[in-house]
Amino acid sequence: MDMAILQWIQTWATPFLNHFFAIYTRLGDHAELWIAIALVLMINKKTRKIGYFALLALLLELILVSGILKPIVMRVRPFEIANFDILIPVPRGSSFPSGHAASAFAMAGTFFLFIKDKKRWIFLGLAALMAFSRLYVFVHYPSDVLVGSLLGFGIAYGLYRNQTKISEYAARTLQSLKK
């Protein structure tokens, strides 16, 4: 079913969408964009806490997805099976779960949960677009993207629910380092 969905998505291909998704999906490469956003948030005292938690969510996502799950599962990417010419440089590593989807939803989930504004839904929309881009460029199966998205948001939610404990622990740790 995964491959059938990917092939159906390919029927939507146009030169404009090819160009758009080839660029958009690359924004999630190597987490530089997410790290930069978190660091910018840390500069401003009003958004510093969000920046710290976003960086922590990203770190936990990278450890779980890239450090643990991908090496264990080692799922072959769809373009390797279907012999499909992809729109981006050939990604390294296994397909399951999608690291791009996980990191996008870890960050977007953090912003969505910590920022109490009507516009916060935009973050989830941008993360969903990142996840979809991985399908469009044929480097992940839908199940890779779904699980990555759930893991990323789950990490953000876990941090949000435990923010008081985490903040208290961080404060105690910093105090002990000052002694």
N, C-alpha and C positions, 0 to 999 in steps of 0.2 A: 504494500500500500504506500509506503514511504516513496518508493521510486515513481509510482503512478502520480502522486501529488507533485513531485518535482517536475516530471515531464509535462503535466498540465500547466504548471507555472511557466514553463518555457514557451508555451503557446502565446503568452502575453508579450513576449520579447519584442522590443522596438529599439531602434538606435538610441533614442533619447533615454529609455529606461536602462539600457545596457550601460550607457555612459554614467547616468546618475548612480545606479547601484554599484558600479565598479568603484566610483569615488567614495560613496557613502560607507560602504563596507570597510574600506581601508582606514576610515577614521577610527575604527575599533582595534586596529592592529597594535600589538605590543602594549596596549593600555596607556600610551603616552597622553592621549587626549584626556582620559579619566584622571590620571595623576595630576595633570596640569590644572584641571578644573578643581580638584580637591585642594591643591596648593593655593590657588587663587582664593578659594573660600576661606582658607586658614588665615589669610592676611587680615581680613576684616573681623573685628571682634564680634560683631553681630552674627556672622556666619561661620565662625571658627569651629564651633562644635559640629556643625554639619560637615565641614571639611574633614575633621578628624574621623568622624564616623564613616564618611564616604571612603576615605583611604583605608580604614580598617575593613570595611565591607569588601573592597577591591582586593586587599591582601588575602583575606580569608577565601574569597572566590578563586584567586589564582592558586592558592595552596590546594584547595579541594579539587578544582577542575583540572588544572594543568599539571599539578604535582602528584595527584593521587588517581583520579578517575580515568583520565585519558590514557596514562601508561598501563593501567589495569585492563581496560576494556579493549583498547587498540582496534577500534572499528575502522574499516576501510572507508575512505570518502567516496561519495557517489560518483564523482567524475572519473574515478579510477575504475569503477565497475562498468559504467556506461560508455567509457571512452569518449568523453565529452570535452570539447575545448572550452576552458573556462575563461572568464573575462579578467581575471586578476592573476598575479603570480601564484604559482602552485604553493598552497599552504603546507607547512610541515606538521607532523604529528597526526594523531588519530582524530576521527570525526566526532566521537561521543564523549561527553556532551559538548555542545557549542560553547567555546570560551567567549566568543564575541557576544552571544546572547546572555551568557551568565554575567559577564562584566557590565554590559549595558543595563541589565535589570538590577544588579547589585547597586549601581550608582543611581539609576532612576528610582529604584525602590527607596533608597536612602533619602533622596530629595523629596519624593512623594510623601513619605511618612513624617519627615522632620519639618517640611515647609507647609505651613497651614495657609494656603492661598488657593483660590479657585483655579488658577492657571497651572497648578501642580500636575494636572493630568497630562500636560504637554510632555513631561518627562517620560511617562509610561508610553505615550505615543511614539516618541523618538526611539525608545528602547525596542518597541515592537517593530519599528521600521528597520532598526539594526538587525534584529533577529530575522526578519523577512529577507533582508538583503543577503543573508547567508544561504537562503534557499534559492533566491533568484540567481546568484552567481554559481550555484550548483556545487558548493563545497560542504554542505551539510544536509542531512535528512531532516524531515519535519520532527521526528522524535528527538533528534540531537538538540534542535532548537527549543523544543518544548521543555525538555528536561533542564537544559541550560538556563532558560528563562525562569523556571520555577526555583532552581537552586539559587540563582542570583537574588531573586526577590525574597526567597526564604532566609537567606543570610541577612539581607537588609532588615527584614521583619524581626529576626532574632536579636539583632543588635538594638533595634528600636525598643523592643520589649524589655531589654536588659540594660538600657542606657544608664540608669541610675547606678546599678551595681558596677558597670564598666567604668563610669566616671569616677566613682568612689575609689575603685581599685587603682585607677591611673593616678589619682591625687595622692593616695597613700604611697604608691611606688615612687612618685616624684619627690615626695617629702623624705622618704628614706634615702634617696640618692643625694639629697642636699646635706645630709648629716655627715 
